[in-house]
Amino acid sequence: MTRSLRLVPDPVSEPRHGRHRASADTPAGVPNRSTVLALRSIPVIGWIFLIVGVVRPFRARWLRVAFWIDVVLSVGVHAAQIPAARKVAAERGISGRRAAVMTMLLGATWWRTLGEGRQ
């Protein structure tokens, strides 16, 4: 007996219990404070991984590969986001220097969630 595999949900289907992001106390699509903090912890963990890799280089090949991927993401991609972050920060009255530092530390999880999570 074979079963058909549904890879794409119906576009007009109702959200299933526990599977949608909006809660009763926040507008649709706006993350709450705990979600914002959880998202912002991801790049911090990446920076900690980099520090550990510099202090004590990894011997396992997969950890070395993960280290260099993290270098590219944490340094290169975060730096590439600075112009967009400065624009968003300027609209909210935040200095360009602070925007650059926070974007290098937290990336898009900082500037895309500015002002969200303060409910």
N, C-alpha and C positions, 0 to 999 in steps of 0.2 A: 504494500500500500504506500502510495506516495502522497506527500502533503505539499500544497503550494506555499511558497514563501513570499510573504508580503514585505517588501523592502521599503515601500513608500506609503505612509499613512494617507487616508482620505483627506483632501485639503480642507473640507468643511466639518471635520469631525470635532466633537466636543472634547475638551481636555479631560483626561482621565484623572481620577482621584489621586492626589499626590504628585502628579506629573507636570503641573503648570507652575510657573514661577511667581505669579502675582498672589499676594495674600490679601486678606480682607482689609488690612489697615494701611496698605500702600497702593498708590496708583499702579496700573498695569505697566510692567516693564521697568519699574524703578526698584533697584535692589535696596534691601534694608541694611542697617548698619553692620550686622553680623556677616552678611554676604560680602559687603565691601571689604571688611577686615579680613575675611577668609581669602578673597581674591588678592588682596595686597600682600598677604603672607607668602604667596607663591614666589614672587621675585626675591623676597628676602631670603627664603630657603635656598634659592639659586645662588645668591651672593655668598651665603654661608658655605655652600658646596664648593664654590670657587676658592674661598679663603682656605678651606681644609685642603684642597688640591694643591695650592701653592705652598702651604706650610709643610705638608707631607704628601709628596706626589703619589698618585695612585699607581699600583703595580698591575692591577687587573686591566686587561685591554678594554673591556666594556666600560669601566669607570673612566679611563683616559679618553675614550670616544665621547662619553657623556660630558666630561669636563670641557672638551673643546667645543662641543655643541653649545654648552652653557656659556662659554666665553663669547661665542658669536652672538648668541641671543642677548646676553646681559650687557655686553659692551656695544656691539654693532647695531643691533635693532633698537635698543633703548636710545642710543645717540641719534639714530635716524628719526626718532619720534620727537625730538626736542623742538623743531620748528612748529609742528602742530600743537604741541603742549604749550609753547609760549603764546601762541595765538589764543588758545582757550583760556589760559591763565590771565592774559591781558584783559580779556572780556570780563573777567571776574575780579579785576583789581589786584592780581598777584604779580609780584615782580618776576621778570624774566630769569633772573639768577636762581630764585627759589624754584621756578618751574623746571629749569635745566637740572638742578640737583635732584629734585624729587622724581623727575622722569628718568634720570640715570639710575636711581635707586629702585623705583617701583614700576617704571614703564607706563604703558597705557592704563594700567590699573589705577594709577594716580589721576592722570588728567582726564580720563573718560568718566570718572566717578566723582569729579569735583562737585561738592554740594549735595551729592546723593548720600543717603545713609545718615542724614542729620535729623531725621524725623523723630 
